């Protein structure tokens, strides 16, 4: 049971945590144990029990050691990329855990034979073996789930299990050289996989006992809920990303908490601004903290706001404070609890207290592509949230669905419509002009007051925000699967099945892009180009793949093809500052100043802290004769990057009135 519990956590680094991972883990490990029991019975009939047990314990120990190694190798392998997601998950689990489970399953029958050899009654002896086996499983389950995972981490747990199995093998053959040798190997492997010594870490990486060095890894922790990593995604500007298991959960530009990287947070921001102007008081509840990016945005924009965040995992909050710029001085009130439990408790407080102050906005940000907690999607949950909202309160919920199915959209819209008088659907993608198995993030808004706002062209608060047409929303809600979700029946797994099917292709594309970037770092331009094309073959709507293919083509001198790729990247993701910047630089070199100014301006709008974009916009503005605009952006560049000698030179030149030169951004 210890191995079964940590199995789900081990593979989550590559596959996430969903009903597919846990179904595969339970089914495949049970299958391995069943086969092991069958084989163990035959081994017990043919061999002496003590000798057989020594070998079986040692072999089980060896396969446990291999779990971490095989998980890293299988997770990085491209051979599983294009398989359907459930098949990929099942095969990954089978390759890593089936053999260890089978070998551990062989031990029980041989132990039974040995126990019977002492001449005691068969029924009492076998009953005792089964009972103690169950007691051990129960103890291992609670000890692992409640203590060991958070204290030791999964890798150390697997090494400890391997060491215990090796010790058992030694107990049954204490004079055998093989037993003492294997004990030494396990201890050495444990040391190489966990020691802080530099030479040990290097050897451990070469033996695949550790992950390769990642210079951009800033923080790593393993909690009861997920594997947590914070990585540096960019240096100019300084952008950090928070990963929970496989998912890039949050991004933040350090020093710029109001800069948002995700379309759904821009939708949240626009609707919040429409609901409550910046200078008005605001009481907000956010279910799901993660990197605390949007709560900090609200805190910054609405200084008088009272903000409460419900985050189930204290380790995520700790990571946000230590490596994600979430200050301990923040006035945001954090509750570490399950979102549904908190809402239930708040609803009881509201019923028992006349002084309960209702929320102006409630944001539900507790779902991802595979993991959709059904308890925050039901009529009962939304009914209690409605009771916590002010009369004109607004509920906003983000989630992922596939454009051409919209099963989850339809069901959630029906459920919200059963509770609230008005609902509206928003997206950061232009889904009205696209069909197909395209995963997009939606935001459903619900209120008992009309939701009339739609972004207008050129409106800054509405940049990257699109209201989905009533006709499209009605079509989603008209599907047979669009039922009102209730606590007694909420078939979430069926509703997200299209997302899972689309994800197998999307994740394969991301894996291909990672390989492309690795080859680019190694100077392999041909490999970089090949895997960028492979990523686009798998997912034609991956903006990062278009952008990187554009870089590869540009380095080959194929500027027109590169231009089209960057245009495509920016059209898929209007907030892709790097794509706008490269287009601006390309147009500037061609003498197309208006186009260059437009693209540099979009880059600055997308990432206001991108110093290189401000500097380039200053150069283009100067070339166009707009010296005040140039000065403004040079000044902003120096505010963001005070050591920029080039920008200091540009400003000094403007002060001297020397404006006749041409410079390259």
PyMOL commands that set and color helices and strands:
alter all, ss='L'
color gray80, all
select helices_A, chain A and resi 2-15+19-46+49-76+85-116+122-152+154-172+177-194+198-206+263-275+293-301+314-323+339-352+374-376+379-388+407-419+431-433+460-462+470-477+492-495+497-521+525-538+543-555+559-572+577-589+593-606+611-623+627-640+645-656
alter helices_A, ss='H'
color red, helices_A
select strands_A, chain A and resi 217-222+227-235+238-244+247-253+283-287+306-310+333-335+359-364+389-402+422-427+439-447+466-467
alter strands_A, ss='S'
color yellow, strands_A
deselect
rebuild
show_as cartoon
